[in-house]
Amino acid sequence: MTTEIPQPPGVPLLGNIFDVDPSNTWVSLQKLWEKYGEIFKITVLGQQIVFVGSVALCEDLCDEKRFRKFVGGPIVEIRNAVHASLFTAFADEPVWDVHHRILAPQLTPDAVTVHFTEVRDCAAELTAKWRSTNGDAPVSAIGELNRLDLETTTLCFYGRKLNGFTGPENPMIKAMDGATGEAMKRPTRPKLMNWLFYQSRFQRDCKTMCQYATECLEYRETHPTDRKDMLYTMMNAKDPETGKSLDRQQIIDEIVTMPIGSSTAPCVIASAIYYLLKNPSCIAAAREEINSVIGGGKFTHAHVDKLPYCAGIVRESMRLSAAAPGFNIEPLPDTRAPISIGGGKYQVPPKQTMIIVLHGVNRDPAVFAEPEAFRPERMIGEAFEKLPEGAKKWFGNGKRVCIGRHYAWMWNMITLVTLLKDVDFEMADPSYQLKQDGWFNLRPVGFEIKVKPRAQ
């Protein structure tokens, strides 16, 4: 006998539309997970969606012999901006394989190390800006780190310095937030309402993102360089299997896709700052490690693998923040019969859309003792290695796992170590408790800090 998947009571025709706040979808799903546990379903405008929030069920759904990434809902909507890109291509679109074979070699663990110095120097540029102030004026942690992320991604991948640490925020940051936010909301509304009331703003944000990409491409065309970076590859490389290359529109699409994907990294580090300030002994332990490994010398790539406690902080921050909040799954298209999950405990239809809610997976009490506690040591060495694979899905899964995960990991490590090495933080409001919102990412809301040069 299978167990019925729980569902909140709904209303006629509209179903559970009032159970999910379209302005903060992921927090709504967190609350439903807290109430219903490892699996639940909702129906919105006639469409049923199943949500999973345990390590065991996550691991089950990551079996690529039975399931694959589902491209639907908000991901389809953001195709208005990036068309069939690495993030948004349907499973049956050959363009994904072509783009992946062309671009993936630029993002292997070895390939991203060439960007270490640029990432480190951008992070140092941010801390230098902070050190030049008296530290009394609060700053938005996520706001400052969003600037750093776009600055670094644009420099490393496209060879263009934005100089965006001061002055007005780059329009790309606001456009990414606006476009991805609207993409999340559109599936919850009738199409006519989207077209009448929201289409012009959505198109404006999509146009702004494409303008950013066009400027990056035109800058390279008018400023030739011998850099063999991501943009060089987009412009010149051919798929080794088909001989195809990216056309101009496809280059623009992938230029936009990379910053959208990397936008989860500043959410991780902003969250890490919060958790560290709530656990000052962890700051002391991290700095002891940094002082022992780097000392007064220059931070180099050779140091990264010698900082396991700092790596534990990054992993534990990814776990608790769920900065990349989930990913979509569906049974393989040749599935005809209902499919069992959870060792036969549950059953879903053969065409069922499912979403893995990482907030729940990452807090599974069957895997994590005191799941709300911030414990970097559980993410180090043997303790980390013993965790089930389903507890390590922060970058997605399988064939469609985040292509930039090795770059993101390096960015997180460099940024965290640079901040801890160079500056001291305090909460602008000592009573602040973490609040989150977001669309394709989850970020701290209203979290302001005061930053001063580190007291040696």
Helices and strands as residue ranges (DSSP letters): G 17-19, H 25-36, E 39-44, E 47-52, H 55-61, E 67-69, H 74-77, H 79-82, H 95-103, G 104-107, H 109-112, G 113-115, H 116-131, E 139-140, H 141-158, H 171-185, G 186-188, H 191-193, I 194-198, H 199-222, H 230-236, H 248-262, H 264-278, H 280-293, H 301-304, H 308-321, E 326-331, E 339-341, E 346-348, E 353-357, H 358-361, G 376-379, H 381-385, G 389-391, G 398-400, H 405-422, E 423-427, E 436-437, E 443-444, E 448-453
